[in-house]
Amino acid sequence: MLKRKFDKSKLPSRHVTEGPERAPHRSYMYAMGLSDEEIHQPLVGVATCWNEAAPCNISLSRQAQAVKLGVKAASGTPREFTTITVTDGIAMGHEGMRSSLASREAIADTVELTMRGHCYDAIVGLAGCDKSLPGMMMAMVRLNVPSVFIYGGSILPGKAPQVDEIPEDFRTRDLTVQDMFEAVGRHQNHEMSDAALDMLERVACPSAGACGGQFTANTMACVSEAIGLALMNSSGMPAPYESRDQYAEASGQAVMDLIEKNIRARDVVTRKSLENAARVVACTGGSTNAGLHLPAIAHEAGIDFFLDDVCEIFRDTPYFVDLKPGGQFVAKDLYDAGGIPVVMKELRKAGLIHEDCMTATGETIGEELDKITRNADGRVIYPIETPLTKTGGVVGLKGNLAPEGAIVKVAGIEPQHQRFVGPARVFESEEEAFAAVKARTYKEGDVIVIRNEGPAGGPGMREMLATTAALSGQGMGKKVALITDGRFSGATRGFCVGHVGPESAHGGPIALLKTGDVITIDAVSGELSVDLSDEELAKRKEAWPGARPTNYASGALWKYAQLVGATYKGAVTHPGAQAETHDYMDL
C-alpha cells in the first residue's frame, strides 16, 4: 500500500506530536521506539477488552496485533490499550452479576478517557463478551471519531461423549454454555448423574470465543455489522479461525480510510442504522438485552431511540434465522450459511433495510449488499417469504404492571403458548427465587416474580439465567412464567419477561405485587398487567415502605445506582450527546 500523507492540523493528535512545545511528549514516543515518521502520522487507538477471565476475551490481544499491521500498512500509527470486561458466564448466578451491566458504562468511560487523554485520532475496538460490545460501540459514538468495531468471534460448538450416562438430547446436539446451566437443573432434578455433569462441563466450551448461540455477545456482534460500525461479515467466523486476522487487518486499514474521508461514528450511527440493527436482532431471535443496548448507543449520538421504538420494529419483522436458544443452530452455522450479509439481503427483499446508511468501509449498506452473491440456505437462514414466524423473536409489553414497558423473547415459543395468566409468586431477589426453584416450592401455572433486581435496586440489573435454566432443566420452562425488573441472559429460554419498568426501587407497580395477584402476560397483544384496580394500586403505593436497602453503600456499584436512569432509555448514567457543548475531534 502506498504511503499516504495526512494533514495533522485538524486531528486531535496534533496536541501531542506537533510543534516545538511538544518536544517532551515526543520524547516519550521515542522512548517507546517510534520513528519520526510514525510520530507525525495519525495516532489510532487499538482498544481491546483482553483478559484471562473467560474464553470470550482470551484471543483479543492476538487479534489486535493484526489490526495494528493494517493501521501501519495504511500510514497510521497504532497505539494499543486495554479496558475491563466482566464476563457474564463467570459472573452469572451470584453477586458478581451485579458488576456486569455497570461494566458497560465503565468500558465506555475508560475508552473515552484513554482516547481523550492521549489525543488519539481514531479507534479500532475489539470486544468479546456481552457488555463489552455495546460498551465499545458507545465509546466510539460518544467520541465521534473515525471508528471500526471488530468482534473477537464465537466459540466452537461443544460435542458430548457418546455414552449412555449422558441423556440422549445432550448427545445429539451442539453444546453451548446454556446447556451447562440446564444440565444443572437436570442434575438437581436427579435426571443426570455427577459423572454425566462432569463429562459435559469438560466438553461444552471447546475453544476461545464468546458463547455460540444467538445470546447477547453474538446478537450485539450482528448489531455491529447491521449498524455499520463493523466490516461486513467480520463478526461471523469463530474465534479460533486464523482468517479472523484478515478481517482484523482490513479493519485497521479501513479506519485509516475513514480518517482520510473524515467519516466519523455519528455519520454511521443514525436513526436509520439503529432501525437496521433492531431488524437484524428481531429476525435472528436475538437477545432481549438489545432492547437495553440499542437505546444506550443511540443516547451517545443524541438520538431518542427507546425500548418502545426497538419493540415497534420487532413487531413487524419476520423471524427467519434458526439460532439457539429458540432454534437449533449456533454462530458457526450462521457464518457457514453466509452470515449477516445474507440475512440483511433477505431483509432488503422485503424493503426492511435502509440502504443509504454509511458503513465502516465508506460505502453504504446498499452498496455493500450489492456485492453479496449468496442466498438464504433454507436451513439456518430461511427465505424471508417463508419465515419461522411472521413477527420478530423479541416482543415489547406494556400495561398497568409495566407502564414504561418490558420485553420478552418469544423465538421458539409456539403462538398458543405466548399468553400466560396465573397467580404471582413474589420473590425479593434472584437468590430467593433460585432457592424456591431448587426446592420445587412453586407450582405449575405460577408467574414467578423476581423484583429488586433493576439497575438501581440490584444494583446492577442482574441476569436470571441460573433460575430460568434450572426451570428448563426441571422440564417446567413452558409450565410457569417469570417476570423481573432485572434482565435475562441471551441464552434464556421459556416465557420470561425482563426490563419491567419502572423498576421496584423506583416504586414501579412490580414493587406493589403480592403473592396471589393474578398476572396476564400476552405476547400477541403486547400486554403485561395485573388484575388490580388503579385505586388498589394507589393504596398499595401509599403504603409502600420505599426501596429495599442494598448491600452496596459505597464503591462503584453505589455510584452506578445513584446515576443510572430508566431501563427503557437504556439504563444510562450521563446526559448524553444532547447535552454536549463540544465535539472531541474539534477541540
URWO-V636112 format. One line per field, one symbol per residue. ss: DSSP state (@ for helix, = for strand, . for the rest). phi: phi as a letter, one per 40 degrees, with the letter a starting at -180 (. if undefined). burial: # if it has 9 or more other ideal C-beta (glycine too) atoms within 8 Angstrom, else .. A space follows every 10 residues. Layout:
BEGIN
ss: ???
phi: ???
burial: ???
END
This chain:
BEGIN
ss: .......@@@ ...@@@@..@ @@@@@@@@@@ @....@@@@. .=======.. .........@ @@@@@@@@@@ @@@..===== ==.....@@@ @...@@@@@@ @@@@@@@@@@ @@@@@@@@.. .======..@ @@@@@@@@@@ @@@..===== =..=..==.. .......@@@ @...=.@@@@ @@@@@@@@.. ...@@@@@@@ @@@.=....= .....@@@@@ @@@@@@...= .......... ...@@@@@@@ @@@@@@@@@@ @...@@@@.. @@@@@@@@@@ @@@......@ @@@@@@@@@@ ......@@@@ @@@@@...=. =.=.....=. @@@@@@..@@ @@@@@@@@@. .......=.. ...=@@@@@@ .......... =..@@@..=. ...======. .========. ....@@@.== =======..@ @@@@@@@@@. ......==== .......... ..=.@@@@@@ @@@....... ====..=... .....===== =..@@@..@@ @@.....=== ==....==== ...@@@@@@@ @@@....... ....@@@@@@ @@@...@@@. ......@@@. ...@@@.
phi: .ccbbbcccb bdcdcbbbgd ccdccccccc ccgccdcccc cdcbcbcbbc abcacdbccc ccccccdccc cccbgbbcbc abbcabcccc ccgaddcccc cccdcccdcc cdcccccbfc caabbbabbd ccccdccccd cccfbdabbb cchcccccbc ccbcdcddcc cbbcbbcdcc cccccccccg bacdcccccc ccbcbcachc dcccccccdc ccddccchcb cdgccccddc cccdcccccc cccccccccc cfcbdccccb dccccdccdc dcccgccccc cccccccddc cgbcabddcc cdcdcbbcbb bcbcccbbbb ddccccchgc dcccccccdc gbbcccccbc cgbcddcccc ccccbdcgbc bccccbccac bccbbcbaic cadchaaacb dgbcdcbcba baccbcbcac dccccccccf cbbdgcbcbb bgbcdcccch fccbcdcccc ccccgbdbbb babaccbbcc ccbgcbbbgc bccdccgcdc cccbdhdcbb bbcccgbbab cbcdcccccc ccccchdccb cbbagccccd ccccccccch fcbacgcccc babdcbc
burial: .....#.#.. ####.##... .#..##..## .......##. ########## #..####### #.##.##### ########## ########## ##...##### ########## ##.###.### ########## ########## ########## ########.# .....##..# #..####### #########. .#...##.## #.######## ########## ########## ########## ...##.#### #########. ..####.### .######### ########## ########## #.#.###### #####.#### #######.## #####.#### ########.. ..###.#### ##.###.##. .#...#...# ####..###. ########## ########## ###...#### .######.## .###.##... .#...##### ########## ########## ####.##..# ########## ########## ########## ###...#### ###..##### ......#..# #..#..#..# .#....##.# #..####### ##...##... ...##..
END
